[in-house]
Amino acid sequence: MKYLQEYRDPGLAKNIIRQIVAEARSGVEYRLMEFCGGHTHAIFRYGIPDLLPDNIQLIHGPGCPVCVLPTSRIDAAIDLLRKHDVTLCTYADLLRVPASDKNSLLKEKAGGADVRPVYSTQDALAIAQAEPHRQVIFFAIGFETTTPATAFALKEAKSKSINNFSVFCNHVLTPAALGAILNTNPGERQTINGIIGPSHVSTIIGSHAYNKYATQYQLPIVIAGFEPLDVLQSILMLIRQINNNQFIVENEYTRSVNAQGNQIAQTLISETMEARESFEWRGLGIIPDSALQIKQAYAEYDAEIRFTMSITQGREQKGCECPAVLRGTKRPTDCKLFATVCRPDNPLGACMVSSEGSCAAYWSYGRQQKPVSKQACSV
């Protein structure tokens, strides 16, 4: 299959691993953060950590949109369901994410609330059109990747005068989160000397969006695809930059990402949304200009305005280390709840729920078990 099997070729993988082993200098610690949760799962699915020299450490970042959503926003949606007879539509993995006091949207649904999982914004619009007597709210989440679909739904609702449709907007911005991590007091975060940049997000915003971070923090950044050869090649590119004291943005994922990104999608977003003054992220706290809100021209489709929603301080599950995992300061196995009381069938933290969560990756690919010995030098 084109653009799939070519990036899973075992012979090419062995060749890249040999280069990594040869070029990784002894005495140098290569601490590389993969920002995207999709990369975390790819890394463990293909056993990449066990193929690398011991001085190359992969640190998991906050690139899981479900995981970084704070409990306060889910609490607000639950409060909305309890106060109003509405239909709430959202992506299925959000339903199981714990809110305050061990609540969740799934529990509200079990209690009789009209909560419906959908695959897309178009599904939510179709429900609103099919049931004009009900107020239908789309609980929108995600990074720049899913934002254009929400923007398109807003424009379509307005053009078709679908007046019983609104959006609870929780879209967040990747560069702001990257900046927040790098701005953290060095004593409170792990040292990072390279970033494996997100794939799908970069198809929208372009590789140029990271240039200022590479320059300001003197940090090499490589935009990577999701296949094993993509990840390995990106690691090799970062090692070469670190060895040569280079601090630039490189694009390994050239088959999908360009410098300027998808300008049609960017225009669609800018027509319907604008930056919020501040927004709370799970694990990262309140970050200025890090999320989007609906523009005044589309205010009638803004659920926060239509229903006068109030956002109050949420409460994390006691003992859950999901916030620290998202900051890259702890691994899932550092959490006392992981693989004991917190499991996929009983998730206590967002990182265990989402298909992009680090805890889910550790569980799915057996990382809660004793690590296998590394084989890189014998490849």
Secondary structure, DSSP 8 states (H G I E B T S, - for coil): -TTTGGGG-HHHHHHHHHHHHHHS-TT--EEEEEEEHHHHHHHHHTTGGGGS-TTEEEEEEEE-HHHHS-HHHHHHHHHHHHHS-EEEEE-GGGGGS--GGG--HHHHHHTT-EEEE-SSHHHHHHHHHH-TTSEEEEEEEESTTTHHHHHHHHHHHHHTT-TTEEEEEEEB-HHHHHHHHHHS-GGGS----EEEE-SHHHHHH-GGGGHHHHHHTT--EEE--SSHHHHHHHHHHHHHHHHTT---EEES-TTT--SS--HHHHHHHHHHEEE-SEEEETTTEEEET-BEEE-GGGGGGBHHHHTT---------TT--HHHHHHTSS-GGGSTTBTTTBBTTB--SHHHHSTT-HHHHHHHTTTTS------GGG-
